[in-house]
Structures are given as structure tokens and as C-alpha cells.
């Protein structure tokens, strides 16, 4: 992700957090989790695969909403604001020879 202020100037976030919800079953999956910004406007947030477990694997697939929130400081005004981004992720259960 790259963060920008209202003038499209790349901005270093002071905080970043994400949460993941199971839209298919209307349940939370990963509660709000803070990550440490790396000191640049360009951030990569890695979610451990162990946190991406389907609620009901027998369904075959599950839509998830990934919400990322960051606190940014505007380069012109110096004011802070919270930016929010949302992405949809689909988890798919694939049958293996062992049945797991």
C-alpha cells in the first residue's frame, strides 16, 4: 500500500491496523491487529496464513473483507486523519488426497 495526503504527497503513516471479517457467514475472523509502520509511505502488511482459516471449510469458498486503517499527517495542514481501505478476499477450500 502507498499512503497519500490530500495533495497526493506520499505520507508516512504513524499507525496501521487491519481486521478481517467473514462476509459469507457474518463473523469476525481476525480482530483489529496493529502493525508497526516501516517509516516510509510504502507499506506491505503480511497476514499470517494461520489466521486465514475458513469458518466452515465444507462450504467450498468464503468471502472475506479486509479493512486497513492508518493514521496519517497532512503535509500542508499538519492535521492528522484516519484513512480506511477495504478489499475483498476469497478463501477457497480445495480437496486434497488425504481429505484435509
C-alpha positions in Angstrom: 0.0 0.0 0.0 1.1 3.6 -0.6 -0.4 6.4 1.6 -1.0 9.9 0.3 -2.4 13.1 1.8 -5.0 15.4 0.2 -2.3 16.9 -2.1 -1.3 13.4 -3.3 2.0 13.8 -1.5 3.3 10.4 -0.2 2.8 10.3 3.6 4.3 8.1 6.2 1.5 6.6 8.4 2.0 6.8 12.2 -0.2 3.8 12.9 -1.6 0.9 10.8 -4.1 -1.7 11.8 -6.2 -4.3 10.0 -9.1 -6.6 10.6 -10.6 -9.4 8.6 -14.3 -10.4 8.7 -16.0 -13.4 7.1 -18.7 -11.9 4.9 -20.2 -15.2 3.9 -21.0 -16.2 7.4 -21.2 -12.8 9.0 -18.5 -13.5 11.6 -15.3 -11.8 12.7 -12.1 -13.7 11.7 -9.1 -11.6 12.8 -9.7 -8.9 15.3 -8.2 -5.4 14.9 -4.5 -6.0 14.8 -1.8 -3.3 14.9 1.3 -3.5 12.8 4.4 -1.3 13.0 4.8 1.1 10.1 8.2 0.8 8.4 8.9 4.6 8.2 8.1 5.0 4.5 4.9 5.8 2.6 5.1 2.3 1.0 3.9 -0.4 3.3 3.4 -4.1 3.0 1.1 -5.8 5.5 1.5 -9.5 5.8 -1.2 -11.6 7.4 0.0 -14.9 8.6 -1.7 -17.8 6.8 -2.6 -19.4 10.1 -5.1 -16.5 10.6 -6.8 -17.2 7.3 -8.8 -20.3 8.3 -12.2 -20.7 6.8 -15.1 -20.7 9.2 -16.8 -23.7 7.5 -14.3 -25.4 5.1 -17.0 -27.7 3.7 -18.7 -24.6 2.1 -16.0 -24.6 -0.6 -15.4 -20.8 -0.6 -15.8 -17.9 1.7 -15.7 -14.1 1.0 -13.7 -12.0 3.5 -13.5 -8.3 4.0 -10.0 -7.0 4.8 -10.1 -3.5 6.4 -6.9 -1.5 6.8 -6.9 1.7 8.8 -4.0 4.1 9.1 -3.3 7.4 10.9 -1.8 10.0 8.5 -0.4 13.5 8.9 -1.2 16.0 6.2 1.9 17.6 4.7 0.2 21.0 4.3 -2.0 21.4 7.3 -0.2 19.2 9.8 -3.6 17.7 10.8 -3.9 14.0 11.4 -6.7 11.9 9.9 -7.6 8.2 9.7 -7.6 6.6 6.3 -9.6 3.4 5.7 -9.3 1.0 2.8 -11.3 -2.2 2.2 -10.5 -5.2 0.0 -12.4 -8.4 -0.6 -10.5 -11.7 -0.4 -12.0 -15.1 -1.3 -10.8 -18.2 0.5 -11.3 -21.4 -1.4 -11.2 -25.0 0.1 -9.5 -27.4 -2.2 -9.9 -31.1 -1.5 -6.6 -33.0 -1.1 -5.9 -36.7 -1.5 -5.9 -37.1 2.3 -9.3 -35.4 2.6 -8.0 -32.4 4.5 
